[in-house]
Amino acid sequence: MEREITRTTAPALGDVRALGRGDVLWLRPGWESRQDWLRYLAAAAHAMGNGARIRQGADG
């Protein structure tokens, strides 16, 4: 499964935390300008611990 976090849209935090092996989370340009970026960063770290791959950039 692939999910993405953008400046204006993002999946639920629980959905990000549930990502695991074989899943990819894209951090799109501007995602860090979200007011809740730190919560998403923590969720992404949790997903990475579950085996998800974290990618950053505009290409997808």
All heavy atoms as TSV, in Angstrom:
chain	resi	resn	atom	element	x	y	z
A	1	MET	N	N	0.842	-1.162	0.000
A	1	MET	CA	C	0.000	0.000	0.000
A	1	MET	C	C	0.894	1.235	0.000
A	1	MET	O	O	1.931	1.250	0.657
A	1	MET	CB	C	-0.903	-0.036	1.224
A	1	MET	CG	C	-1.723	1.212	1.394
A	1	MET	SD	S	-2.769	1.214	2.866
A	1	MET	CE	C	-3.615	-0.319	2.722
A	2	GLU	N	N	0.480	2.245	-0.719
A	2	GLU	CA	C	1.191	3.519	-0.714
A	2	GLU	C	C	0.270	4.591	-0.162
A	2	GLU	O	O	-0.902	4.654	-0.519
A	2	GLU	CB	C	1.647	3.912	-2.120
A	2	GLU	CG	C	2.791	3.058	-2.605
A	2	GLU	CD	C	3.507	3.642	-3.809
A	2	GLU	OE1	O	3.420	4.867	-4.044
A	2	GLU	OE2	O	4.162	2.869	-4.514
A	3	ARG	N	N	0.798	5.400	0.698
A	3	ARG	CA	C	0.095	6.546	1.275
A	3	ARG	C	C	0.982	7.758	1.076
A	3	ARG	O	O	2.197	7.633	0.883
A	3	ARG	CB	C	-0.152	6.365	2.776
A	3	ARG	CG	C	-0.990	5.184	3.132
A	3	ARG	CD	C	-2.424	5.452	2.834
A	3	ARG	NE	N	-3.230	4.372	3.360
A	3	ARG	CZ	C	-4.511	4.473	3.596
A	3	ARG	NH1	N	-5.129	5.598	3.345
A	3	ARG	NH2	N	-5.182	3.453	4.060
A	4	GLU	N	N	0.390	8.954	1.156
A	4	GLU	CA	C	1.205	10.157	1.028
A	4	GLU	C	C	0.708	11.239	1.965
A	4	GLU	O	O	-0.476	11.317	2.295
A	4	GLU	CB	C	1.239	10.657	-0.408
A	4	GLU	CG	C	-0.056	11.184	-0.948
A	4	GLU	CD	C	0.080	11.710	-2.368
A	4	GLU	OE1	O	1.092	11.450	-3.022
A	4	GLU	OE2	O	-0.845	12.400	-2.812
A	5	ILE	N	N	1.666	12.051	2.387
A	5	ILE	CA	C	1.373	13.218	3.202
A	5	ILE	C	C	1.789	14.423	2.368
A	5	ILE	O	O	2.935	14.498	1.907
A	5	ILE	CB	C	2.156	13.193	4.533
A	5	ILE	CG1	C	1.794	11.940	5.326
A	5	ILE	CG2	C	1.870	14.451	5.332
A	5	ILE	CD1	C	2.665	11.712	6.551
A	6	THR	N	N	0.857	15.338	2.167
A	6	THR	CA	C	1.133	16.561	1.416
A	6	THR	C	C	0.900	17.763	2.318
A	6	THR	O	O	0.530	17.614	3.486
A	6	THR	CB	C	0.222	16.681	0.170
A	6	THR	OG1	O	-1.117	16.971	0.598
A	6	THR	CG2	C	0.234	15.410	-0.664
A	7	ARG	N	N	1.056	18.924	1.758
A	7	ARG	CA	C	0.806	20.154	2.510
A	7	ARG	C	C	-0.654	20.232	2.954
A	7	ARG	O	O	-0.951	20.755	4.020
A	7	ARG	CB	C	1.142	21.359	1.623
A	7	ARG	CG	C	0.914	22.696	2.280
A	7	ARG	CD	C	1.335	23.825	1.370
A	7	ARG	NE	N	2.766	23.707	1.140
A	7	ARG	CZ	C	3.345	23.892	-0.043
A	7	ARG	NH1	N	2.641	24.217	-1.090
A	7	ARG	NH2	N	4.642	23.766	-0.164
A	8	THR	N	N	-1.570	19.682	2.157
A	8	THR	CA	C	-2.999	19.861	2.435
A	8	THR	C	C	-3.758	18.573	2.748
A	8	THR	O	O	-4.881	18.657	3.238
A	8	THR	CB	C	-3.689	20.533	1.233
A	8	THR	OG1	O	-3.477	19.728	0.068
A	8	THR	CG2	C	-3.132	21.931	0.988
A	9	THR	N	N	-3.188	17.421	2.453
A	9	THR	CA	C	-3.911	16.177	2.710
A	9	THR	C	C	-2.992	15.144	3.365
A	9	THR	O	O	-1.780	15.154	3.154
A	9	THR	CB	C	-4.471	15.559	1.412
A	9	THR	OG1	O	-3.393	15.224	0.546
A	9	THR	CG2	C	-5.425	16.505	0.723
A	10	ALA	N	N	-3.622	14.258	4.133
A	10	ALA	CA	C	-2.861	13.187	4.783
A	10	ALA	C	C	-3.834	12.131	5.265
A	10	ALA	O	O	-4.989	12.443	5.595
A	10	ALA	CB	C	-2.057	13.727	5.957
A	11	PRO	N	N	-3.388	10.887	5.315
A	11	PRO	CA	C	-4.233	9.838	5.894
A	11	PRO	C	C	-4.335	10.040	7.404
A	11	PRO	O	O	-3.583	10.821	8.001
A	11	PRO	CB	C	-3.481	8.555	5.555
A	11	PRO	CG	C	-2.078	8.970	5.349
A	11	PRO	CD	C	-2.107	10.381	4.855
A	12	ALA	N	N	-5.235	9.318	8.005
A	12	ALA	CA	C	-5.346	9.367	9.465
A	12	ALA	C	C	-4.030	8.911	10.093
A	12	ALA	O	O	-3.326	8.051	9.551
A	12	ALA	CB	C	-6.493	8.463	9.926
A	13	LEU	N	N	-3.691	9.490	11.236
A	13	LEU	CA	C	-2.443	9.127	11.913
A	13	LEU	C	C	-2.373	7.630	12.195
A	13	LEU	O	O	-1.318	7.013	12.044
A	13	LEU	CB	C	-2.294	9.917	13.213
A	13	LEU	CG	C	-1.905	11.374	13.036
A	13	LEU	CD1	C	-2.179	12.158	14.313
A	13	LEU	CD2	C	-0.448	11.482	12.635
A	14	GLY	N	N	-3.477	7.038	12.584
A	14	GLY	CA	C	-3.496	5.604	12.851
A	14	GLY	C	C	-3.197	4.777	11.611
A	14	GLY	O	O	-2.568	3.724	11.702
A	15	ASP	N	N	-3.643	5.268	10.450
A	15	ASP	CA	C	-3.348	4.565	9.201
A	15	ASP	C	C	-1.860	4.627	8.879
A	15	ASP	O	O	-1.297	3.667	8.360
A	15	ASP	CB	C	-4.147	5.155	8.042
A	15	ASP	CG	C	-5.632	4.865	8.148
A	15	ASP	OD1	O	-6.024	3.984	8.943
A	15	ASP	OD2	O	-6.409	5.519	7.426
A	16	VAL	N	N	-1.233	5.740	9.204
A	16	VAL	CA	C	0.208	5.866	8.980
A	16	VAL	C	C	0.951	4.923	9.917
A	16	VAL	O	O	1.848	4.192	9.501
A	16	VAL	CB	C	0.685	7.324	9.167
A	16	VAL	CG1	C	2.201	7.406	9.074
A	16	VAL	CG2	C	0.034	8.239	8.136
A	17	ARG	N	N	0.563	4.913	11.182
A	17	ARG	CA	C	1.222	4.033	12.156
A	17	ARG	C	C	1.072	2.555	11.800
A	17	ARG	O	O	1.931	1.748	12.126
A	17	ARG	CB	C	0.650	4.271	13.552
A	17	ARG	CG	C	1.098	5.545	14.191
A	17	ARG	CD	C	0.627	5.623	15.634
A	17	ARG	NE	N	0.678	6.985	16.089
A	17	ARG	CZ	C	-0.370	7.805	16.147
A	17	ARG	NH1	N	-1.570	7.376	15.788
A	17	ARG	NH2	N	-0.235	9.027	16.561
A	18	ALA	N	N	-0.024	2.208	11.139
A	18	ALA	CA	C	-0.301	0.807	10.806
A	18	ALA	C	C	0.490	0.318	9.597
A	18	ALA	O	O	0.503	-0.889	9.327
A	18	ALA	CB	C	-1.793	0.623	10.550
A	19	LEU	N	N	1.156	1.204	8.870
A	19	LEU	CA	C	1.937	0.772	7.714
A	19	LEU	C	C	3.066	-0.143	8.175
A	19	LEU	O	O	3.607	0.015	9.267
A	19	LEU	CB	C	2.512	1.982	6.969
A	19	LEU	CG	C	1.492	2.916	6.323
A	19	LEU	CD1	C	2.195	4.152	5.762
A	19	LEU	CD2	C	0.705	2.206	5.240
A	20	GLY	N	N	3.428	-1.075	7.302
A	20	GLY	CA	C	4.484	-2.023	7.655
A	20	GLY	C	C	5.218	-2.521	6.428
A	20	GLY	O	O	5.215	-1.873	5.384
A	21	ARG	N	N	5.812	-3.689	6.542
A	21	ARG	CA	C	6.612	-4.275	5.464
A	21	ARG	C	C	5.828	-4.293	4.153
A	21	ARG	O	O	4.684	-4.719	4.109
A	21	ARG	CB	C	7.021	-5.677	5.841
A	21	ARG	CG	C	7.819	-6.359	4.754
A	21	ARG	CD	C	8.481	-7.557	5.278
A	21	ARG	NE	N	9.538	-7.039	6.173
A	21	ARG	CZ	C	10.361	-7.788	6.856
A	21	ARG	NH1	N	10.288	-9.075	6.780
A	21	ARG	NH2	N	11.272	-7.256	7.626
A	22	GLY	N	N	6.462	-3.787	3.098
A	22	GLY	CA	C	5.835	-3.737	1.782
A	22	GLY	C	C	5.075	-2.452	1.508
A	22	GLY	O	O	4.656	-2.219	0.380
A	23	ASP	N	N	4.880	-1.627	2.527
A	23	ASP	CA	C	4.168	-0.359	2.359
A	23	ASP	C	C	5.153	0.785	2.150
A	23	ASP	O	O	6.316	0.710	2.581
A	23	ASP	CB	C	3.308	-0.052	3.586
A	23	ASP	CG	C	2.218	-1.089	3.809
A	23	ASP	OD1	O	1.714	-1.631	2.806
A	23	ASP	OD2	O	1.878	-1.334	4.978
A	24	VAL	N	N	4.669	1.845	1.502
A	24	VAL	CA	C	5.498	3.028	1.243
A	24	VAL	C	C	4.726	4.262	1.687
A	24	VAL	O	O	3.550	4.419	1.356
A	24	VAL	CB	C	5.842	3.163	-0.259
A	24	VAL	CG1	C	6.664	4.411	-0.507
A	24	VAL	CG2	C	6.572	1.929	-0.756
A	25	LEU	N	N	5.386	5.133	2.418
A	25	LEU	CA	C	4.826	6.421	2.812
A	25	LEU	C	C	5.615	7.511	2.111
A	25	LEU	O	O	6.826	7.614	2.278
A	25	LEU	CB	C	4.908	6.616	4.331
A	25	LEU	CG	C	4.406	7.960	4.834
A	25	LEU	CD1	C	2.910	8.127	4.561
A	25	LEU	CD2	C	4.701	8.128	6.323
A	26	TRP	N	N	4.919	8.295	1.289
A	26	TRP	CA	C	5.546	9.404	0.577
A	26	TRP	C	C	5.360	10.692	1.362
A	26	TRP	O	O	4.241	11.017	1.767
A	26	TRP	CB	C	4.910	9.573	-0.798
A	26	TRP	CG	C	5.378	8.566	-1.778
A	26	TRP	CD1	C	4.789	7.375	-2.085
A	26	TRP	CD2	C	6.556	8.654	-2.571
A	26	TRP	NE1	N	5.529	6.707	-3.026
A	26	TRP	CE2	C	6.620	7.477	-3.349
A	26	TRP	CE3	C	7.562	9.608	-2.710
A	26	TRP	CZ2	C	7.649	7.236	-4.248
A	26	TRP	CZ3	C	8.577	9.362	-3.602
A	26	TRP	CH2	C	8.617	8.202	-4.358
A	27	LEU	N	N	6.446	11.414	1.573
A	27	LEU	CA	C	6.424	12.745	2.173
A	27	LEU	C	C	6.614	13.732	1.028
A	27	LEU	O	O	7.716	13.891	0.507
A	27	LEU	CB	C	7.537	12.883	3.211
A	27	LEU	CG	C	7.527	11.826	4.323
A	27	LEU	CD1	C	8.720	12.028	5.236
A	27	LEU	CD2	C	6.222	11.843	5.097
A	28	ARG	N	N	5.533	14.340	0.617
A	28	ARG	CA	C	5.563	15.221	-0.546
A	28	ARG	C	C	6.050	16.612	-0.173
A	28	ARG	O	O	5.955	17.025	0.989
A	28	ARG	CB	C	4.175	15.298	-1.184
A	28	ARG	CG	C	3.623	13.963	-1.658
A	28	ARG	CD	C	4.479	13.363	-2.728
A	28	ARG	NE	N	3.839	12.140	-3.246
A	28	ARG	CZ	C	4.395	11.351	-4.118
A	28	ARG	NH1	N	5.584	11.599	-4.588
A	28	ARG	NH2	N	3.775	10.274	-4.532
A	29	PRO	N	N	6.590	17.357	-1.156
A	29	PRO	CA	C	7.090	18.708	-0.875
A	29	PRO	C	C	6.041	19.545	-0.138
A	29	PRO	O	O	4.863	19.547	-0.507
A	29	PRO	CB	C	7.375	19.279	-2.259
A	29	PRO	CG	C	7.688	18.075	-3.098
A	29	PRO	CD	C	6.769	16.994	-2.571
A	30	GLY	N	N	6.465	20.195	0.917
A	30	GLY	CA	C	5.594	21.051	1.716
A	30	GLY	C	C	4.934	20.356	2.892
A	30	GLY	O	O	4.286	21.004	3.702
A	31	TRP	N	N	5.127	19.042	3.014
A	31	TRP	CA	C	4.466	18.330	4.111
A	31	TRP	C	C	4.888	18.879	5.465
A	31	TRP	O	O	4.097	18.903	6.411
A	31	TRP	CB	C	4.736	16.825	4.039
A	31	TRP	CG	C	6.094	16.439	4.557
A	31	TRP	CD1	C	7.256	16.448	3.865
A	31	TRP	CD2	C	6.410	16.053	5.880
A	31	TRP	NE1	N	8.294	16.077	4.671
A	31	TRP	CE2	C	7.798	15.836	5.926
A	31	TRP	CE3	C	5.674	15.873	7.037
A	31	TRP	CZ2	C	8.448	15.441	7.085
A	31	TRP	CZ3	C	6.333	15.475	8.196
A	31	TRP	CH2	C	7.706	15.266	8.205
A	32	GLU	N	N	6.117	19.353	5.535
A	32	GLU	CA	C	6.628	19.853	6.828
A	32	GLU	C	C	6.061	21.219	7.193
A	32	GLU	O	O	6.317	21.723	8.295
A	32	GLU	CB	C	8.161	19.882	6.825
A	32	GLU	CG	C	8.773	20.923	5.928
A	32	GLU	CD	C	8.797	20.532	4.453
A	32	GLU	OE1	O	8.482	19.389	4.092
A	32	GLU	OE2	O	9.138	21.398	3.645
A	33	SER	N	N	5.276	21.813	6.317
A	33	SER	CA	C	4.634	23.093	6.644
A	33	SER	C	C	3.260	22.874	7.301
A	33	SER	O	O	2.608	23.839	7.691
A	33	SER	CB	C	4.499	23.973	5.402
A	33	SER	OG	O	3.618	23.386	4.471
A	34	ARG	N	N	2.843	21.628	7.423
A	34	ARG	CA	C	1.586	21.325	8.106
A	34	ARG	C	C	1.720	21.664	9.589
A	34	ARG	O	O	2.781	21.513	10.180
A	34	ARG	CB	C	1.260	19.831	7.985
A	34	ARG	CG	C	1.041	19.341	6.582
A	34	ARG	CD	C	0.818	17.840	6.593
A	34	ARG	NE	N	-0.327	17.486	7.401
A	34	ARG	CZ	C	-1.577	17.383	6.938
A	34	ARG	NH1	N	-1.819	17.584	5.663
A	34	ARG	NH2	N	-2.577	17.070	7.743
A	35	GLN	N	N	0.639	22.096	10.199
A	35	GLN	CA	C	0.693	22.387	11.634
A	35	GLN	C	C	0.922	21.117	12.456
A	35	GLN	O	O	1.486	21.175	13.549
A	35	GLN	CB	C	-0.588	23.080	12.088
A	35	GLN	CG	C	-0.684	24.509	11.609
A	35	GLN	CD	C	-1.877	25.223	12.208
A	35	GLN	OE1	O	-2.685	24.640	12.926
A	35	GLN	NE2	N	-1.997	26.490	11.905
A	36	ASP	N	N	0.494	19.986	11.921
A	36	ASP	CA	C	0.609	18.717	12.644
A	36	ASP	C	C	1.779	17.869	12.144
A	36	ASP	O	O	1.818	16.662	12.372
A	36	ASP	CB	C	-0.685	17.923	12.534
A	36	ASP	CG	C	-1.130	17.681	11.096
A	36	ASP	OD1	O	-0.442	18.142	10.158
A	36	ASP	OD2	O	-2.184	17.049	10.908
A	37	TRP	N	N	2.775	18.492	11.521
A	37	TRP	CA	C	3.876	17.749	10.903
A	37	TRP	C	C	4.622	16.889	11.916
A	37	TRP	O	O	5.043	15.781	11.603
A	37	TRP	CB	C	4.840	18.683	10.169
A	37	TRP	CG	C	5.716	19.484	11.074
A	37	TRP	CD1	C	5.451	20.701	11.614
A	37	TRP	CD2	C	7.011	19.117	11.554
A	37	TRP	NE1	N	6.485	21.111	12.403
A	37	TRP	CE2	C	7.460	20.168	12.383
A	37	TRP	CE3	C	7.828	18.013	11.358
A	37	TRP	CZ2	C	8.695	20.122	13.017
A	37	TRP	CZ3	C	9.053	17.976	12.007
A	37	TRP	CH2	C	9.477	19.029	12.816
A	38	LEU	N	N	4.774	17.364	13.121
A	38	LEU	CA	C	5.532	16.609	14.122
A	38	LEU	C	C	4.803	15.308	14.492
A	38	LEU	O	O	5.431	14.261	14.672
A	38	LEU	CB	C	5.779	17.455	15.360
A	38	LEU	CG	C	6.774	16.912	16.372
A	38	LEU	CD1	C	8.105	16.598	15.717
A	38	LEU	CD2	C	6.961	17.889	17.503
A	39	ARG	N	N	3.491	15.348	14.557
A	39	ARG	CA	C	2.721	14.136	14.840
A	39	ARG	C	C	2.868	13.139	13.697
A	39	ARG	O	O	2.965	11.931	13.933
A	39	ARG	CB	C	1.256	14.491	15.072
A	39	ARG	CG	C	1.076	15.336	16.343
A	39	ARG	CD	C	-0.345	15.762	16.523
A	39	ARG	NE	N	-1.166	14.597	16.830
A	39	ARG	CZ	C	-2.488	14.613	16.798
A	39	ARG	NH1	N	-3.133	15.700	16.462
A	39	ARG	NH2	N	-3.170	13.530	17.097
A	40	TYR	N	N	2.891	13.646	12.465
A	40	TYR	CA	C	3.073	12.758	11.321
A	40	TYR	C	C	4.498	12.215	11.257
A	40	TYR	O	O	4.711	11.082	10.853
A	40	TYR	CB	C	2.671	13.440	10.014
A	40	TYR	CG	C	1.186	13.327	9.805
A	40	TYR	CD1	C	0.329	14.361	10.153
A	40	TYR	CD2	C	0.631	12.154	9.311
A	40	TYR	CE1	C	-1.036	14.236	9.998
A	40	TYR	CE2	C	-0.738	12.014	9.156
A	40	TYR	CZ	C	-1.563	13.057	9.495
A	40	TYR	OH	O	-2.918	12.915	9.354
A	41	LEU	N	N	5.455	12.996	11.674
A	41	LEU	CA	C	6.832	12.513	11.720
A	41	LEU	C	C	6.938	11.344	12.702
A	41	LEU	O	O	7.573	10.325	12.409
A	41	LEU	CB	C	7.778	13.644	12.118
A	41	LEU	CG	C	9.255	13.297	12.178
A	41	LEU	CD1	C	9.759	12.881	10.793
A	41	LEU	CD2	C	10.045	14.481	12.699
A	42	ALA	N	N	6.306	11.476	13.854
A	42	ALA	CA	C	6.321	10.395	14.845
A	42	ALA	C	C	5.608	9.155	14.300
A	42	ALA	O	O	6.084	8.024	14.487
A	42	ALA	CB	C	5.664	10.861	16.140
A	43	ALA	N	N	4.496	9.346	13.611
A	43	ALA	CA	C	3.770	8.216	13.032
A	43	ALA	C	C	4.606	7.549	11.941
A	43	ALA	O	O	4.614	6.321	11.813
A	43	ALA	CB	C	2.427	8.682	12.476
A	44	ALA	N	N	5.321	8.355	11.153
A	44	ALA	CA	C	6.184	7.808	10.105
A	44	ALA	C	C	7.318	6.986	10.718
A	44	ALA	O	O	7.674	5.921	10.202
A	44	ALA	CB	C	6.752	8.930	9.236
A	45	ALA	N	N	7.873	7.453	11.822
A	45	ALA	CA	C	8.932	6.708	12.499
A	45	ALA	C	C	8.396	5.362	12.999
A	45	ALA	O	O	9.076	4.339	12.905
A	45	ALA	CB	C	9.499	7.516	13.655
A	46	HIS	N	N	7.178	5.367	13.498
A	46	HIS	CA	C	6.559	4.118	13.947
A	46	HIS	C	C	6.389	3.162	12.765
A	46	HIS	O	O	6.705	1.967	12.875
A	46	HIS	CB	C	5.199	4.428	14.584
A	46	HIS	CG	C	4.550	3.249	15.202
A	46	HIS	ND1	N	4.702	2.928	16.525
A	46	HIS	CD2	C	3.731	2.308	14.674
A	46	HIS	CE1	C	4.018	1.835	16.781
A	46	HIS	NE2	N	3.413	1.440	15.674
A	47	ALA	N	N	5.899	3.686	11.649
A	47	ALA	CA	C	5.715	2.865	10.446
A	47	ALA	C	C	7.048	2.303	9.963
A	47	ALA	O	O	7.137	1.137	9.555
A	47	ALA	CB	C	5.052	3.691	9.347
A	48	MET	N	N	8.080	3.112	10.024
A	48	MET	CA	C	9.400	2.652	9.602
A	48	MET	C	C	9.870	1.512	10.511
A	48	MET	O	O	10.453	0.537	10.043
A	48	MET	CB	C	10.404	3.809	9.629
A	48	MET	CG	C	11.725	3.472	8.971
A	48	MET	SD	S	12.786	4.901	8.711
A	48	MET	CE	C	13.018	5.492	10.353
A	49	GLY	N	N	9.586	1.610	11.786
A	49	GLY	CA	C	9.916	0.535	12.709
A	49	GLY	C	C	9.164	-0.754	12.388
A	49	GLY	O	O	9.637	-1.845	12.696
A	50	ASN	N	N	8.001	-0.619	11.758
A	50	ASN	CA	C	7.209	-1.785	11.338
A	50	ASN	C	C	7.672	-2.328	9.991
A	50	ASN	O	O	7.118	-3.308	9.502
A	50	ASN	CB	C	5.730	-1.420	11.205
A	50	ASN	CG	C	5.071	-1.141	12.527
A	50	ASN	OD1	O	5.543	-1.565	13.567
A	50	ASN	ND2	N	3.976	-0.417	12.490
A	51	GLY	N	N	8.643	-1.660	9.365
A	51	GLY	CA	C	9.163	-2.147	8.091
A	51	GLY	C	C	8.731	-1.363	6.873
A	51	GLY	O	O	9.105	-1.702	5.747
A	52	ALA	N	N	7.930	-0.306	7.049
A	52	ALA	CA	C	7.509	0.514	5.910
A	52	ALA	C	C	8.684	1.327	5.382
A	52	ALA	O	O	9.606	1.667	6.130
A	52	ALA	CB	C	6.375	1.450	6.317
A	53	ARG	N	N	8.648	1.612	4.095
A	53	ARG	CA	C	9.660	2.481	3.493
A	53	ARG	C	C	9.127	3.907	3.469
A	53	ARG	O	O	7.968	4.127	3.129
A	53	ARG	CB	C	9.997	2.028	2.081
A	53	ARG	CG	C	10.736	0.703	2.079
A	53	ARG	CD	C	11.117	0.268	0.691
A	53	ARG	NE	N	9.879	0.047	-0.078
A	53	ARG	CZ	C	9.776	0.197	-1.394
A	53	ARG	NH1	N	10.813	0.560	-2.107
A	53	ARG	NH2	N	8.635	-0.037	-2.001
A	54	ILE	N	N	9.967	4.853	3.812
A	54	ILE	CA	C	9.610	6.267	3.807
A	54	ILE	C	C	10.365	6.915	2.646
A	54	ILE	O	O	11.583	6.810	2.572
A	54	ILE	CB	C	9.982	6.959	5.128
A	54	ILE	CG1	C	9.502	6.150	6.339
A	54	ILE	CG2	C	9.463	8.379	5.152
A	54	ILE	CD1	C	8.013	5.918	6.407
A	55	ARG	N	N	9.636	7.578	1.778
A	55	ARG	CA	C	10.227	8.254	0.623
A	55	ARG	C	C	9.846	9.715	0.681
A	55	ARG	O	O	8.790	10.075	1.181
A	55	ARG	CB	C	9.704	7.670	-0.678
A	55	ARG	CG	C	9.911	6.201	-0.823
A	55	ARG	CD	C	11.172	5.952	-1.544
A	55	ARG	NE	N	11.261	4.526	-1.876
A	55	ARG	CZ	C	12.378	3.899	-1.976
A	55	ARG	NH1	N	13.501	4.531	-1.803
A	55	ARG	NH2	N	12.399	2.621	-2.260
A	56	GLN	N	N	10.727	10.561	0.146
A	56	GLN	CA	C	10.461	11.984	0.111
A	56	GLN	C	C	10.679	12.495	-1.305
A	56	GLN	O	O	11.633	12.092	-1.974
A	56	GLN	CB	C	11.382	12.726	1.079
A	56	GLN	CG	C	11.036	14.179	1.226
A	56	GLN	CD	C	11.758	14.815	2.397
A	56	GLN	OE1	O	12.354	14.142	3.228
A	56	GLN	NE2	N	11.696	16.112	2.463
A	57	GLY	N	N	9.803	13.354	-1.765
A	57	GLY	CA	C	9.966	13.960	-3.069
A	57	GLY	C	C	8.673	14.025	-3.841
A	57	GLY	O	O	7.634	13.560	-3.393
A	58	ALA	N	N	8.744	14.612	-5.030
A	58	ALA	CA	C	7.563	14.800	-5.864
A	58	ALA	C	C	7.314	13.609	-6.768
A	58	ALA	O	O	6.211	13.422	-7.260
A	58	ALA	CB	C	7.713	16.072	-6.703
A	59	ASP	N	N	8.324	12.790	-7.030
A	59	ASP	CA	C	8.155	11.648	-7.927
A	59	ASP	C	C	7.395	10.539	-7.223
A	59	ASP	O	O	7.588	10.279	-6.061
A	59	ASP	CB	C	9.506	11.119	-8.389
A	59	ASP	CG	C	10.273	12.139	-9.205
A	59	ASP	OD1	O	9.629	13.083	-9.703
A	59	ASP	OD2	O	11.484	12.002	-9.340
A	60	GLY	N	N	6.554	9.873	-7.959
A	60	GLY	CA	C	5.827	8.798	-7.347
A	60	GLY	C	C	5.473	7.795	-8.343
A	60	GLY	O	O	4.895	6.847	-8.323
